[in-house]
């Protein structure tokens, strides 16, 4: 776990001479806001944790990090990089289908629709094959959430009850706080466990952006409550961990602390819908991801969006982290889902326009109840959320359902549990006919992923 920033000469007096000898350079933040000015994330070999340390005036951040790395007693030293959100803004009998179709009536901004009104908007949760019915049509880009709901009802773990998903993001509209903050009407107070705000350093990780609430909604928005829309693992507990500010940016040290907190406080799955710049090495975060894997915690991350990143980037490239690309309503690769590269494990719905040459032009967004215009007192279903941020949230929700379903081999090590879940997720995907470097194993299928083995 990272400790808070301390003066470098007090924390690392042994290396002050090396840093002072580094060539002078601009210590200010880079034009692209790559990293925090005047800070290096440092860990000594044999130390339990890294530290965020201040660079002396007149010494460039990159130069200081390079000088520290030359010392044999340093495990790692790197700039305190900035991440940004990845969105442009035994055999059992199935439960009856009608018991798995929720009564949520649709958008908050319109008069309540018919029971199951969510179906007309949330194409991403529908089955992708079959004949369809008036109550449950087929969508080429759907992941069959309803099939997964049936499986979990049959298993006695409806809505992934008993699983905790940590949402590392801009916070969640999870509670009222004075006159400024309101809980999203499609969340219930009892579905949250204690979280933390690593941006403002307080125990109230409330959303001032809307991105985190949207992501949390896809994972576990309340379902069958007669309000708004539906979420995947709708009876899982959500752990709000704020590591991104109101602008959707966050520091590497805060993110590492957030991962550590989630693991230490009982998260089963960690969702990270954000990315660092292409090619950046963030050793403090990789260290926490390795620890999560050792403890049996599933970590999921967006691969980034073409236009804001140029390659699959951290944390999606981190140890044993599931890297997620995005697909469209028509079942095509999203135009934002990055160019071929290592780190794409699976695809999931991200909405938006398809890549050139796709036979379908269907391009609706991903809809969930979240803040309207970033106002923490007003809620709706904005149509601006597309990208791999949204895709990662689907995988985290499905991961929670797999864990709850009982389909994984029991009595295995924590690492074995993670490995088996990743294998299950990949082995049940739908092949879109793309090279593995673009689609990974393919588009996730929640119904197949939670289906009991014969």
C-alpha positions in Angstrom: 0.0 0.0 0.0 1.3 3.5 -0.8 1.9 6.0 2.0 1.2 9.6 1.7 3.7 12.1 0.1 6.6 13.0 2.3 9.6 15.3 1.7 12.2 13.3 -0.3 15.1 14.4 1.8 13.4 13.2 5.0 12.2 9.9 3.5 15.1 9.0 1.3 18.1 10.8 2.6 20.3 7.9 1.4 19.5 8.9 -2.2 19.4 12.6 -2.0 22.8 13.0 -3.5 21.9 10.8 -6.5 18.8 12.9 -7.2 20.6 16.2 -6.7 23.1 15.0 -9.3 20.5 14.3 -11.9 20.3 16.7 -14.8 18.1 19.7 -14.1 14.9 19.7 -16.1 11.3 21.0 -16.1 9.7 19.8 -12.9 6.2 21.0 -13.9 3.4 18.7 -15.1 3.6 17.6 -18.8 1.4 19.3 -21.4 -0.7 16.0 -21.6 -0.9 15.8 -17.8 1.0 12.6 -17.7 2.0 12.8 -14.1 1.8 14.8 -10.9 4.5 17.5 -10.8 7.3 17.2 -8.3 6.5 13.6 -7.2 8.0 10.2 -7.6 6.5 6.9 -6.4 9.4 4.9 -4.8 9.8 1.6 -3.0 13.0 0.2 -1.5 13.8 -3.5 -1.8 12.6 -5.4 1.2 10.1 -2.6 2.2 6.5 -3.5 2.8 5.1 -0.6 0.8 6.0 2.2 -1.6 6.0 5.9 -0.8 5.1 9.0 -2.8 8.0 11.4 -2.3 8.6 15.0 -3.3 11.3 15.9 -5.8 13.7 18.8 -4.9 13.2 22.1 -6.7 15.0 22.3 -10.1 15.1 18.5 -10.6 12.9 16.9 -13.3 10.6 14.1 -12.2 11.8 11.7 -14.9 15.4 12.5 -14.0 14.8 11.9 -10.3 13.1 8.6 -11.0 15.9 7.5 -13.3 18.5 8.4 -10.7 16.7 6.5 -8.0 16.4 3.4 -10.2 20.2 3.3 -10.6 20.6 2.6 -6.9 20.6 -1.2 -6.2 18.5 -0.8 -3.1 15.5 0.7 -5.0 12.8 -1.8 -6.1 11.1 0.7 -8.3 10.8 4.5 -8.9 8.4 6.0 -11.3 6.5 9.3 -11.9 3.1 9.5 -10.2 1.2 9.0 -13.4 -2.3 10.2 -14.1 -5.1 7.9 -15.2 -8.4 9.0 -16.9 -11.8 7.4 -17.4 -12.2 5.2 -20.4 -15.5 6.5 -21.8 -16.3 9.3 -24.3 -18.3 10.4 -21.9 -25.0 -30.4 -10.8 -27.7 -29.9 -13.3 -30.5 -27.6 -12.1 -33.8 -26.7 -13.6 -34.0 -23.1 -14.9 -36.2 -20.7 -13.2 -39.3 -19.7 -15.3 -38.4 -16.9 -17.8 -41.1 -14.6 -16.5 -39.5 -14.7 -13.0 -36.3 -13.4 -14.4 -37.7 -10.5 -16.3 -37.6 -7.4 -14.1 -40.5 -5.0 -13.7 -38.3 -1.9 -14.0 -40.3 0.5 -16.2 -37.6 2.5 -18.0 -36.3 6.1 -17.9 -36.9 8.3 -14.9 -37.6 11.3 -17.1 -40.7 9.8 -18.8 -44.0 8.5 -17.3 -43.5 5.0 -16.1 -43.7 2.5 -18.9 -45.0 -1.1 -18.8 -43.5 -3.7 -16.6 -40.2 -4.7 -18.1 -39.8 -1.3 -19.9 -36.1 -1.5 -19.4 -36.1 -4.0 -22.3 -36.6 -1.3 -24.9 -33.5 0.6 -23.8 -31.0 -1.9 -22.4 -30.2 -3.9 -25.6 -26.9 -5.0 -24.0 -28.6 -7.3 -21.4 -30.8 -9.2 -23.9 -30.2 -12.6 -25.4 -28.3 -12.6 -28.7 -29.9 -15.7 -30.1 -33.3 -17.4 -30.2 -36.6 -16.5 -31.6 -37.4 -13.7 -29.1 -40.8 -12.9 -27.6 -42.9 -9.8 -27.1 -41.5 -9.6 -23.5 -37.9 -10.4 -24.4 -36.6 -9.6 -27.9 -33.2 -10.6 -29.3 -30.3 -8.2 -29.7 -27.2 -8.9 -31.8 -25.1 -7.2 -29.2 -26.7 -8.6 -26.1 -25.0 -10.8 -23.5 -28.1 -12.7 -22.2 -28.2 -11.3 -18.7 -31.6 -12.8 -18.3 -30.3 -16.3 -18.8 -27.7 -15.7 -16.1 -30.5 -14.4 -13.8 -32.4 -17.6 -14.3 -29.3 -19.7 -13.4 -28.6 -17.7 -10.2 -32.3 -18.0 -9.1 -32.0 -21.7 -9.6 -28.8 -21.8 -7.6 -30.4 -19.9 -4.7 -28.0 -16.9 -5.2 -30.3 -14.5 -7.0 -28.6 -11.4 -8.3 -25.1 -12.6 -7.1 -26.1 -12.3 -3.5 -23.1 -12.5 -1.2 -20.5 -11.1 -3.6 -18.8 -7.7 -3.1 -17.7 -5.6 -6.1 -15.4 -2.6 -5.5 -15.9 0.2 -8.0 -12.7 2.2 -8.3 -13.9 5.4 -10.0 -15.2 8.9 -9.5 -17.3 7.7 -6.6 -20.9 6.6 -6.5 -24.2 8.4 -5.7 -24.7 5.9 -2.9 -26.1 8.1 0.0 -27.6 11.5 0.8 -25.2 14.0 2.3 -26.7 17.4 3.3 -28.3 19.4 0.5 -25.6 18.7 -2.0 -25.6 15.0 -2.6 -28.5 12.6 -3.2 -28.5 8.8 -3.5 -29.4 7.6 -7.0 -33.1 6.6 -6.8 -32.2 3.2 -8.4 -29.8 2.2 -5.6 -30.9 1.0 -2.1 -28.9 2.1 1.0 -28.5 -1.6 2.0 -26.5 -2.6 -1.1 -23.3 -0.8 -0.2 -20.4 -1.7 2.1 -17.9 0.8 3.5 -15.7 2.5 1.0 -13.3 5.4 1.0 -12.4 8.6 -0.9 -8.7 8.7 -1.8 -9.1 12.0 -3.6 -10.4 14.0 -0.7 -9.1 11.6 1.9 -12.4 11.1 3.8 -14.8 8.2 4.3 -17.5 9.6 1.9 -16.6 8.5 -1.7 -19.5 10.5 -3.3 -19.7 11.0 -7.1 -19.2 14.5 -8.5 -18.9 13.4 -12.1 -21.5 10.6 -13.0 -19.0 8.1 -14.5 -18.7 6.0 -11.3 -22.4 5.9 -10.7 -23.0 4.8 -14.3 -20.4 2.0 -14.0 -21.8 0.9 -10.7 -25.3 0.9 -12.2 -24.3 -1.6 -14.9 -22.7 -3.8 -12.3 -25.4 -3.8 -9.7 -28.2 -1.3 -10.2 -31.3 -2.4 -8.2 -33.5 -4.7 -10.3 -37.2 -5.6 -10.1 -37.8 -2.6 -7.9 -40.2 -0.7 -10.2 -37.7 2.1 -10.7 -35.6 3.0 -13.8 -33.4 0.4 -15.3 -31.6 -2.8 -14.3 -28.1 -4.0 -13.3 -26.4 -7.3 -13.8 -25.4 -8.6 -10.3 -28.3 -6.7 -8.7 -28.0 -8.3 -5.2 -24.3 -8.0 -5.0 -22.8 -5.4 -2.6 -21.0 -2.4 -4.0 -17.9 -0.9 -2.4 -17.4 2.7 -3.6 -13.7 3.6 -3.8 -13.1 7.1 -5.1 -9.7 7.3 -6.9 -10.7 9.8 -9.7 -11.6 13.4 -9.2 -14.7 15.3 -10.6 -12.9 15.6 -13.9 -12.3 11.9 -14.2 -8.5 12.0 -13.5 -6.6 10.2 -10.8 -3.1 9.7 -9.5 -1.2 6.4 -9.5 -0.6 6.4 -5.8 -4.2 7.0 -5.0 -5.3 4.2 -7.3 -2.8 1.8 -5.7 -4.1 2.7 -2.3 -7.6 2.1 -3.6 -6.8 -1.4 -4.8 -5.1 -2.2 -1.5 -8.2 -0.9 0.4 -10.6 -3.0 -1.7 -8.6 -6.2 -1.2 -8.2 -5.5 2.6 -11.9 -4.9 3.0 -13.3 -8.0 1.4 -13.9 -7.2 -2.3 -14.4 -10.2 -4.5 -14.1 -8.3 -7.7 -12.5 -4.9 -8.5 -13.6 -2.8 -11.5 -11.2 -0.2 -13.0 -12.8 1.8 -15.8 -9.8 4.1 -16.5 -6.4 4.0 -18.1 -3.0 5.6 -18.0 -1.2 6.8 -21.2 0.1 4.3 -23.7 3.3 2.5 -22.7 3.5 3.8 -19.1 4.9 1.5 -16.4 3.1 1.9 -13.1 4.9 -0.5 -10.7 3.0 0.4 -7.6 -0.3 -0.5 -9.1 1.1 -3.7 -10.6 2.3 -4.7 -7.1 -1.2 -4.2 -5.7 -2.7 -6.2 -8.6 -0.4 -9.1 -7.8 -1.4 -9.0 -4.2 -5.1 -9.0 -5.3 -4.4 -12.1 -7.4 -2.7 -13.8 -4.5 -5.7 -13.1 -2.3 -8.2 -14.4 -4.9 -9.7 -11.1 -5.9 -10.7 -10.8 -9.6 -9.5 -7.5 -11.2 -11.1 -6.1 -14.4 -10.0 -3.1 -16.4 -11.0 -1.2 -19.6 -8.3 -1.4 -22.4 -8.7 2.3 -23.2 -10.4 4.1 -26.1 -8.8 5.0 -29.4 -8.5 8.8 -29.5 -7.5 9.1 -25.8 -5.1 6.2 -25.7 -3.0 4.7 -28.5 -2.6 1.2 -27.2 -3.9 -1.2 -24.5 -2.7 0.5 -21.4 -2.5 0.0 -17.6 -4.2 -1.2 -15.5 -5.6 -3.5 -18.2 -2.0 -4.8 -18.8 -1.5 -5.5 -15.1 -0.9 -8.9 -13.7 -3.8 -11.3 -14.0 -6.1 -8.4 -14.8 -8.9 -9.0 -17.3 -8.6 -6.4 -20.1 -11.9 -5.6 -21.8 -12.6 -4.1 -25.2 -16.0 -2.8 -26.4 -18.7 -3.8 -28.8 -21.8 -2.2 -30.2 -25.6 -2.9 -30.3 -25.1 -4.6 -33.7 -22.6 -7.0 -32.2 -19.6 -5.4 -33.9 -16.3 -4.0 -32.5 -16.7 -0.4 -31.3 -14.9 2.2 -33.4 -13.1 3.3 -30.2 -11.9 -0.2 -29.2 -8.2 0.0 -29.7 -6.0 -1.1 -32.6 -4.6 -4.6 -32.4 -2.4 -5.2 -29.4 -1.6 -7.4 -26.4 -3.8 -7.2 -23.4 -7.3 -7.7 -24.9 -8.8 -10.7 -23.0 -12.6 -10.4 -23.8 -15.1 -8.0 -25.3 -18.3 -6.6 -23.7 -20.9 -4.1 -24.7 -19.6 -0.5 -24.8 -22.2 0.9 -27.2 -21.5 3.7 -29.8 -20.5 3.5 -33.5 -19.0 0.3 -35.0 -15.8 0.0 -36.9 -15.8 0.5 -40.6 -17.1 -2.4 -42.5 -19.5 -3.7 -39.8 -22.7 -5.0 -41.4 -24.8 -3.3 -38.6 -25.1 0.4 -38.0 -27.0 0.1 -34.7 -25.1 2.4 -32.3 -27.1 3.2 -29.2 -25.3 4.0 -26.0 -25.1 2.1 -22.7 -27.9 3.4 -20.5 -28.0 3.4 -16.7 -29.4 5.8 -14.1 -26.7 8.4 -13.2 -26.0 12.1 -12.5 -27.4 14.5 -15.1 -24.8 17.0 -16.2 -22.6 16.0 -13.3 -25.2 17.4 -10.8 -25.2 15.2 -7.7 -28.8 16.1 -7.0 -30.4 15.2 -10.4 -30.6 11.8 -12.1 -31.5 10.5 -15.5 -30.2 8.1 -18.3 -27.9 10.2 -20.4 -27.1 8.9 -23.9 -23.5 9.9 -23.9 -21.9 6.9 -22.2 -20.0 4.7 -24.6 -16.6 3.1 -24.5 -14.5 0.5 -22.8 -15.4 1.9 -19.4 -18.9 0.6 -19.9 -17.6 -2.7 -21.3 -15.4 -3.4 -18.2 -18.4 -2.9 -16.0 -20.3 -5.7 -17.8 -17.4 -8.0 -17.2 -17.2 -7.2 -13.5 -21.0 -7.8 -13.2 -20.7 -11.1 -15.0 -17.7 -12.1 -12.9 -19.8 -11.5 -9.7 -22.5 -13.7 -11.2 -20.0 -16.5 -12.0 -18.6 -16.4 -8.5 -22.2 -16.6 -7.0 -23.4 -19.3 -9.4 -21.4 -22.2 -8.0 -20.2 -23.3 -11.4 -16.5 -22.9 -10.5 -14.6 -25.8 -9.0 -14.6 -25.4 -5.2 -11.8 -26.0 -2.7 -9.1 -24.4 -4.8 -6.5 -21.9 -3.8 -7.3 -18.1 -4.1 -5.1 -17.9 -7.2 -6.8 -21.0 -8.6 -10.2 -19.4 -8.1 -9.2 -16.4 -10.2 -7.6 -18.6 -12.9 -10.8 -20.7 -13.1 -13.0 -17.7 -13.4 -10.9 -16.2 -16.2 -10.9 -19.5 -18.0 -14.7 -19.8 -17.6 -15.3 -16.3 -18.9 -13.1 -16.9 -21.9 -14.4 -20.4 -22.7 -18.0 -19.2 -22.9 -17.5 -16.2 -25.2 -19.0 -15.7 -28.6 -16.5 -15.5 -31.5 -17.0 -12.4 -33.6 -14.6 -13.7 -36.3 -11.9 -11.1 -35.4 -8.2 -11.8 -34.8 -7.4 -12.6 -31.1 -5.5 -9.3 -30.7 -8.7 -7.4 -31.5 -11.4 -9.5 -29.7 -9.4 -11.6 -27.2 -11.5 -14.7 -26.7 -14.6 -12.9 -28.0 -17.8 -11.3 -26.7 -18.9 -12.4 -23.2 -22.1 -14.4 -22.7 -23.5 -14.2 -19.2 -26.0 -17.0 -19.7 -23.3 -19.5 -20.8 -20.8 -18.3 -18.2 -23.2 -19.1 -15.4 -24.7 -22.3 -16.9 -24.2 -25.4 -14.7 -22.0 -28.1 -16.1 -23.8 -31.3 -17.1 
